Amino acid sequence: MKIPSKIFLIGPMGAGKSTIGKQLASALKLTFEDADNEIQRRTGVDIPTIFEFEGEEGFLSLIHISEPTRQES
């Protein structure tokens, strides 16, 4: 069976996506990347603060900036 190079876990806050994601990445020898951590790194603001001031809509608008950009050669 071919293992995909990327696996995305989606679900509500507190569902265990990060916990399962780390275990899954380790078992499959993949790199674990957490979108919340990337948003915090790029904005300098923690997720609860984003929700407090911008709500869910503001948070969701930031998700696309957490995705790495790729340049085709």
Secondary structure, DSSP 8 states (H G I E B T S, - for coil): ----S------STTSSHHHHHHHHHHHHT-----HHHHHHHHHSS-HHHHHHHHHHHHHHHHHHHHS------
